[in-house]
């Protein structure tokens, strides 16, 4: 998970962090903005809830995905309960994929959410 920018923000609070601990989505914000090279780029910001049974703790993990493509949100998404199961990030960088499809983000249990992106960054953990 070293490819995730600012991963220390979550590791500092939860040393045993695993992506599969991200259980719920409370915010999903997709937008297009201009990057530092003055190009239009798509972004997806998601606030995940991380629940731990160890200390009954809950953390909000805000993650930003850059240059998002092939975004699919389906299934029973919406309402007051947006659970995800089996969340993963697959790094295709070693396979020399185009940078816009470097990472594949997937809810592999029920395919509620999946897309490709160029980079992944932890914005905050509260």
LODO-790088 format. One record per residue: z negated, x, y negated of N, C-alpha, C in turn. Coordinates in pm, 1 decimal. Atoms other than C-alpha are relative to their C-alpha. Layout:
N
+----------+----------+----------+----------+----------+----------+----------+----------+----------+
!       nw !       nu !       nv !      caw !      cau !      cav !       cw !       cu !       cv !
+----------+----------+----------+----------+----------+----------+----------+----------+----------+
!        Z !        X !        Y !        Z !        X !        Y !        Z !        X !        Y !
...
+----------+----------+----------+----------+----------+----------+----------+----------+----------+
! end
This chain:
126
+----------+----------+----------+----------+----------+----------+----------+----------+----------+
!       nw !       nu !       nv !      caw !      cau !      cav !       cw !       cu !       cv !
+----------+----------+----------+----------+----------+----------+----------+----------+----------+
!      0.0 !     81.3 !    120.7 !      0.0 !      0.0 !      0.0 !      0.0 !     85.1 !   -126.4 !
!     -4.1 !    -87.5 !    116.7 !     27.7 !    299.5 !   -228.4 !    115.0 !    -32.3 !    -93.7 !
!   -113.8 !     37.0 !     83.9 !    354.4 !    155.6 !   -359.2 !    -36.0 !   -109.2 !   -100.5 !
!     42.9 !    104.0 !     93.2 !    160.9 !   -122.4 !   -536.9 !    -65.4 !     67.0 !   -120.0 !
!     56.2 !    -59.1 !    121.4 !     98.1 !    -16.8 !   -896.0 !   -139.0 !    -58.5 !    -25.8 !
!    138.2 !     38.9 !     32.8 !   -270.1 !    -30.8 !   -996.3 !    -76.6 !    -56.0 !    119.4 !
!     69.9 !     48.2 !   -119.2 !   -384.9 !    -90.8 !   -637.9 !   -149.1 !     31.4 !     -8.1 !
!    140.9 !    -37.3 !     15.2 !   -708.9 !     80.1 !   -736.6 !    -84.2 !   -113.2 !    -59.0 !
!     75.2 !    110.1 !     60.9 !   -806.3 !   -231.8 !   -933.5 !    -63.2 !    -90.6 !    104.6 !
!     56.8 !     82.9 !   -106.2 !   -860.8 !   -419.2 !   -610.0 !    -79.0 !     84.7 !    100.4 !
!     70.6 !    -87.1 !    -94.8 !   -964.6 !   -126.9 !   -386.7 !   -139.0 !     35.7 !    -53.4 !
!    129.9 !    -30.2 !     59.7 !  -1246.2 !    -43.7 !   -630.7 !   -101.3 !   -112.0 !     24.6 !
!     88.9 !    115.1 !    -19.6 !  -1388.9 !   -394.5 !   -585.7 !    -11.7 !    -40.8 !    146.2 !
!     -2.8 !     40.5 !   -140.6 !  -1292.5 !   -446.4 !   -221.0 !     66.7 !    111.2 !     81.5 !
!    -58.0 !   -115.7 !    -70.4 !  -1245.7 !   -118.2 !    -29.0 !     74.7 !    -34.6 !    128.2 !
!    -67.1 !     38.5 !   -125.0 !  -1139.5 !   -300.5 !    290.0 !    113.0 !   -100.4 !    -24.2 !
!   -103.4 !     96.8 !     36.8 !   -866.0 !   -497.1 !    110.0 !    118.6 !      4.7 !     94.3 !
!   -119.1 !     18.5 !    -82.1 !   -580.9 !   -629.7 !    319.9 !     78.6 !   -116.7 !    -60.9 !
!    -82.2 !    106.3 !     58.7 !   -289.2 !   -842.2 !    192.9 !    -22.6 !   -135.3 !     66.5 !
!     21.8 !    125.7 !    -71.1 !   -368.2 !  -1102.8 !    457.9 !   -124.0 !    -75.0 !    -48.9 !
!    117.7 !     64.8 !     57.4 !   -690.6 !  -1177.4 !    267.3 !     35.7 !    -87.5 !   -119.9 !
!    -44.6 !     85.5 !    110.4 !   -486.6 !  -1343.2 !     -9.5 !     33.0 !   -136.6 !     58.9 !
!     -7.0 !    128.3 !    -70.3 !   -533.2 !  -1706.2 !     93.7 !     61.2 !   -115.2 !    -77.3 !
!    -43.1 !    113.8 !     80.3 !   -442.6 !  -1935.5 !   -195.6 !     72.3 !     47.8 !   -124.3 !
!    -67.6 !    -26.8 !    126.2 !   -218.4 !  -1946.5 !   -500.7 !    -48.1 !   -103.0 !   -101.7 !
!     43.8 !     91.2 !    106.2 !   -357.6 !  -2091.6 !   -823.9 !     93.9 !      0.4 !   -119.7 !
!    -97.2 !     -9.1 !    110.4 !    -90.2 !  -1974.2 !  -1070.6 !    127.9 !     61.3 !     53.7 !
!   -131.3 !    -51.9 !    -35.2 !    281.9 !  -1920.2 !  -1018.3 !     85.2 !    -10.7 !   -125.8 !
!    -69.8 !     -0.8 !    127.3 !    468.2 !  -1817.4 !  -1333.5 !    126.1 !     85.3 !     11.2 !
!   -128.3 !    -68.9 !     -6.4 !    839.4 !  -1728.5 !  -1315.1 !     62.3 !     -3.1 !   -138.9 !
!    -64.2 !     -4.5 !    131.2 !   1016.8 !  -1612.4 !  -1630.2 !     98.4 !    115.4 !     -7.1 !
!    -96.2 !   -106.9 !     25.2 !   1297.9 !  -1394.3 !  -1762.1 !    -32.4 !     58.9 !   -136.1 !
!     32.3 !    -70.0 !    123.5 !   1231.4 !  -1132.0 !  -2027.5 !     86.4 !    125.7 !     -7.3 !
!    -76.9 !   -122.5 !     20.9 !   1391.4 !   -817.9 !  -2169.1 !    -88.0 !    119.1 !     35.9 !
!     76.4 !   -118.7 !    -38.9 !   1280.7 !   -488.2 !  -2012.3 !     18.1 !    111.7 !   -103.1 !
!     -5.3 !   -112.5 !     93.5 !   1253.8 !   -145.3 !  -2179.2 !    142.5 !     51.3 !    -24.2 !
!   -140.5 !    -38.0 !     18.7 !   1629.9 !    -89.9 !  -2131.4 !     81.5 !   -113.1 !    -63.2 !
!    -61.5 !    115.4 !     66.4 !   1704.7 !   -420.1 !  -2312.0 !     88.9 !    -81.9 !     92.1 !
!    -69.7 !     82.0 !    -98.8 !   1822.7 !   -590.6 !  -1992.8 !    -85.2 !   -122.4 !     30.7 !
!     73.4 !    118.2 !    -45.1 !   1729.8 !   -942.6 !  -1888.6 !    -45.3 !     22.7 !    143.8 !
!     58.7 !    -21.8 !   -132.0 !   1496.7 !   -916.1 !  -1590.1 !    -91.5 !   -117.6 !     31.3 !
!     87.6 !    109.8 !    -41.8 !   1317.4 !  -1185.2 !  -1390.8 !   -134.5 !     55.1 !     47.2 !
!    136.3 !    -37.1 !    -37.4 !    942.7 !  -1167.9 !  -1337.1 !    -67.0 !   -119.2 !     67.0 !
!     81.1 !    102.6 !    -63.7 !    704.1 !  -1359.6 !  -1116.3 !   -144.0 !     49.2 !     -2.3 !
!    141.4 !    -32.5 !      1.6 !    331.7 !  -1354.8 !  -1183.7 !    -72.0 !   -105.0 !     82.7 !
!     71.8 !     90.1 !    -89.5 !    107.2 !  -1501.8 !   -918.1 !   -147.9 !     35.9 !     -2.2 !
!    143.3 !    -19.3 !    -14.7 !   -267.4 !  -1547.4 !   -916.8 !    -38.5 !    -47.3 !    139.8 !
!     45.5 !     28.5 !   -135.7 !   -394.2 !  -1528.9 !   -559.6 !   -152.7 !     -5.7 !      1.9 !
!    143.6 !     -0.1 !    -23.8 !   -744.6 !  -1616.3 !   -447.0 !    -25.4 !     76.8 !    128.6 !
!     40.8 !    -79.1 !   -114.7 !   -896.6 !  -1362.0 !   -214.3 !   -139.5 !    -47.8 !     38.4 !
!    129.6 !     45.7 !    -48.7 !  -1178.1 !  -1504.9 !     -6.1 !    -48.6 !     93.7 !    108.7 !
!     60.7 !    -85.5 !   -100.2 !  -1414.3 !  -1293.8 !    195.5 !   -118.2 !    -72.6 !     62.0 !
!    110.7 !     64.5 !    -70.0 !  -1646.7 !  -1436.4 !    458.2 !   -124.4 !     87.0 !      3.2 !
!    110.7 !    -93.9 !    -10.0 !  -1865.4 !  -1127.5 !    440.3 !   -111.3 !    -35.1 !    -97.9 !
!    101.4 !     28.9 !    101.3 !  -2044.3 !  -1211.6 !    115.3 !     28.6 !   -131.2 !    -72.7 !
!    -39.9 !    124.2 !     65.1 !  -1893.6 !  -1551.8 !     35.5 !     58.7 !     24.9 !   -138.5 !
!    -55.8 !    -34.3 !    129.9 !  -1706.7 !  -1383.5 !   -247.6 !    141.8 !    -53.2 !    -14.9 !
!   -135.7 !     40.3 !     33.8 !  -1392.2 !  -1503.7 !   -420.1 !     44.7 !     85.8 !   -117.2 !
!    -57.9 !    -78.3 !    107.8 !  -1170.3 !  -1286.5 !   -634.2 !    136.4 !    -56.8 !    -35.5 !
!   -133.6 !     36.2 !     46.2 !   -870.5 !  -1385.4 !   -843.9 !     78.6 !    129.3 !    -17.3 !
!    -83.9 !   -119.9 !      3.7 !   -598.2 !  -1124.8 !   -792.7 !    132.1 !    -39.2 !    -64.8 !
!   -120.4 !     33.2 !     75.6 !   -320.8 !  -1144.9 !  -1053.0 !    102.3 !    110.4 !     23.2 !
!   -102.9 !    -97.4 !    -36.8 !      0.2 !   -972.8 !   -932.8 !    131.6 !    -34.9 !    -70.3 !
!   -129.3 !     16.3 !     66.7 !    326.6 !   -920.2 !  -1120.6 !    108.9 !     64.3 !     85.2 !
!   -116.4 !    -46.6 !    -74.2 !    658.0 !   -885.2 !   -935.8 !    116.6 !      9.3 !    -98.0 !
!   -106.4 !    -25.4 !     96.9 !    952.0 !   -737.8 !  -1129.5 !    136.6 !     -3.6 !     65.7 !
!   -139.1 !     11.2 !    -43.6 !   1324.1 !   -808.3 !  -1094.5 !      8.2 !    -82.4 !    129.2 !
!      9.8 !     91.3 !   -114.4 !   1272.5 !  -1101.7 !   -858.8 !    137.4 !    -59.6 !     31.4 !
!   -124.7 !     64.9 !    -42.2 !   1566.3 !  -1232.5 !   -654.9 !    -25.1 !    -79.8 !    127.2 !
!      5.1 !     84.5 !   -120.4 !   1623.1 !  -1491.1 !   -381.6 !   -135.6 !    -67.2 !     18.4 !
!    131.5 !     65.2 !     -3.8 !   1298.9 !  -1670.5 !   -469.3 !      9.1 !   -135.2 !     70.3 !
!     11.4 !    127.6 !    -70.3 !   1211.4 !  -1952.0 !   -228.2 !   -146.2 !    -42.5 !      1.7 !
!    132.1 !     62.8 !     -8.0 !    908.2 !  -2176.8 !   -268.5 !     24.3 !   -134.8 !     64.2 !
!    -29.0 !    124.0 !    -70.8 !    902.5 !  -2455.0 !    -14.9 !   -118.8 !    -43.1 !     84.1 !
!    107.1 !     51.0 !    -84.5 !    697.1 !  -2653.4 !    227.1 !    -88.4 !    -95.4 !    -77.6 !
!     95.6 !     89.3 !     62.7 !    384.3 !  -2825.8 !    105.2 !    -64.1 !     64.6 !   -121.2 !
!     50.2 !    -68.0 !    118.7 !    351.6 !  -2632.5 !   -218.6 !    -15.2 !   -100.8 !   -112.4 !
!     28.7 !     92.4 !    109.2 !    198.7 !  -2818.2 !   -511.0 !   -128.0 !    -75.9 !     28.7 !
!    126.5 !     69.6 !    -17.0 !   -106.7 !  -3028.7 !   -564.3 !   -115.8 !     95.3 !    -21.7 !
!    119.3 !    -78.9 !     25.3 !   -456.9 !  -2887.2 !   -559.4 !    -32.4 !    102.4 !    106.2 !
!     33.8 !    -87.4 !   -111.9 !   -435.9 !  -2679.4 !   -243.3 !    125.3 !     74.5 !     45.3 !
!   -119.4 !    -78.0 !    -30.1 !   -170.6 !  -2407.6 !   -219.8 !    -36.1 !    119.5 !     87.6 !
!     41.3 !   -103.3 !    -94.0 !   -265.5 !  -2211.1 !     89.5 !    120.6 !     78.0 !     50.3 !
!   -100.6 !    -83.2 !    -64.7 !    -63.1 !  -1919.6 !    222.1 !    -66.5 !     67.3 !    119.0 !
!     50.0 !    -62.2 !   -122.6 !   -100.9 !  -1764.1 !    562.9 !     91.2 !    115.9 !     35.7 !
!    -82.5 !   -111.7 !    -45.1 !     16.0 !  -1424.4 !    676.7 !     81.4 !     63.4 !   -109.3 !
!    -70.6 !    -59.8 !    112.9 !    109.9 !  -1275.1 !    339.3 !     28.8 !    147.6 !     27.4 !
!    -37.6 !   -140.0 !    -21.1 !    300.2 !   -944.6 !    358.3 !     98.4 !     47.7 !   -105.4 !
!    -97.8 !    -66.4 !     85.8 !    498.5 !   -699.6 !    147.3 !     64.3 !    108.6 !     85.2 !
!    -73.0 !    -98.1 !    -80.0 !    766.3 !   -501.9 !    330.8 !     76.9 !     91.9 !    -94.8 !
!    -63.8 !   -100.3 !     84.6 !    885.8 !   -180.1 !    165.4 !    126.9 !     50.1 !     69.3 !
!   -127.4 !    -45.9 !    -54.3 !   1255.0 !   -115.4 !    230.5 !     49.9 !    126.2 !    -69.8 !
!    -39.2 !   -118.2 !     76.1 !   1259.3 !    195.4 !      8.4 !     52.5 !    113.1 !     84.5 !
!    -44.5 !   -108.3 !    -88.5 !   1297.6 !    437.0 !    297.0 !    140.2 !    -26.5 !     54.0 !
!   -132.1 !     35.5 !    -51.5 !   1610.5 !    248.9 !    402.3 !    106.8 !      5.8 !   -108.2 !
!    -89.8 !    -15.1 !    114.5 !   1768.3 !    315.5 !     61.1 !     69.0 !   -129.5 !    -40.1 !
!    -52.5 !    126.2 !     49.7 !   1814.6 !    -49.5 !    -27.3 !     13.1 !      8.1 !   -151.6 !
!     -8.3 !      7.0 !    144.7 !   1913.0 !   -140.1 !   -380.4 !   -138.7 !    -24.7 !    -56.1 !
!    135.7 !     10.8 !     51.0 !   1612.2 !   -123.5 !   -606.7 !    -42.2 !   -143.9 !    -26.6 !
!     35.8 !    140.3 !     22.7 !   1627.0 !   -498.3 !   -682.8 !    -47.8 !    -68.7 !    128.1 !
!     44.3 !     57.5 !   -127.4 !   1568.1 !   -567.8 !   -312.7 !    -86.0 !    100.9 !     76.4 !
!     83.1 !   -104.4 !    -62.2 !   1328.8 !   -280.7 !   -246.6 !   -112.5 !    -59.3 !     83.8 !
!    113.3 !     61.9 !    -69.6 !   1037.6 !   -506.4 !   -145.4 !     32.3 !   -143.3 !     38.7 !
!    -13.1 !    138.4 !    -46.5 !   1044.2 !   -824.6 !     58.7 !   -140.3 !    -58.3 !      7.9 !
!    128.9 !     67.8 !      5.8 !    753.1 !  -1058.1 !    -13.3 !     13.2 !   -126.7 !     83.4 !
!    -18.2 !    107.4 !    -96.6 !    687.7 !  -1315.1 !    254.7 !   -133.9 !    -57.1 !     45.5 !
!    108.2 !     67.4 !    -70.9 !    441.6 !  -1569.7 !    383.9 !     55.3 !    -24.7 !    140.3 !
!    -68.3 !      1.8 !   -129.5 !    540.4 !  -1502.5 !    743.5 !    -49.0 !   -108.8 !     94.4 !
!     48.5 !    106.4 !    -88.2 !    330.7 !  -1780.7 !    899.5 !     74.5 !   -131.6 !    -21.5 !
!    -64.8 !    129.5 !     23.5 !    484.4 !  -2083.6 !    727.6 !    111.4 !      4.9 !   -104.4 !
!   -113.6 !    -20.0 !     92.4 !    749.1 !  -1939.6 !    488.0 !     -8.1 !    -84.8 !   -126.1 !
!     16.3 !     73.8 !    124.4 !    604.4 !  -2120.1 !    186.6 !     57.2 !     77.1 !   -117.8 !
!    -40.8 !    -84.6 !    110.7 !    691.8 !  -1826.3 !    -35.7 !     70.4 !    123.0 !     54.7 !
!    -67.7 !   -124.2 !    -36.4 !    949.2 !  -1548.9 !      0.8 !    100.4 !     37.3 !   -107.6 !
!    -92.8 !    -51.0 !    101.1 !   1157.4 !  -1329.4 !   -228.0 !      8.7 !    151.4 !     11.4 !
!    -14.7 !   -144.0 !     12.8 !   1274.4 !   -976.7 !   -303.6 !    -38.2 !     40.4 !   -141.6 !
!     29.2 !    -49.4 !    133.7 !   1165.8 !   -762.4 !   -595.5 !     12.3 !    151.7 !     -5.1 !
!    -13.7 !   -143.8 !     22.4 !   1190.5 !   -415.1 !   -744.5 !   -134.9 !     71.2 !     -1.3 !
!    131.2 !    -64.0 !      5.1 !    820.7 !   -347.0 !   -802.7 !   -111.2 !   -104.7 !      6.3 !
!    118.7 !     84.1 !    -15.5 !    472.7 !   -487.6 !   -743.3 !   -113.8 !     67.0 !    -77.0 !
!    107.4 !    -56.5 !     81.6 !    181.7 !   -442.9 !   -983.7 !   -118.9 !    -93.7 !     -4.4 !
!    123.7 !     76.9 !     15.2 !   -180.5 !   -559.6 !   -979.9 !    -33.4 !     -0.6 !   -148.8 !
!     32.8 !      9.2 !    142.1 !   -252.0 !   -688.5 !  -1329.8 !   -150.6 !     -5.9 !    -22.4 !
!    144.8 !     11.0 !     15.8 !   -616.6 !   -785.9 !  -1286.9 !    -63.3 !    -53.2 !    128.1 !
!     81.0 !     50.5 !   -112.0 !   -890.3 !   -861.7 !  -1035.0 !   -132.5 !    -43.7 !    -59.7 !
!    123.9 !     54.7 !     57.9 !  -1175.3 !  -1090.3 !  -1144.3 !    -77.2 !    -78.9 !    102.4 !
+----------+----------+----------+----------+----------+----------+----------+----------+----------+
! end
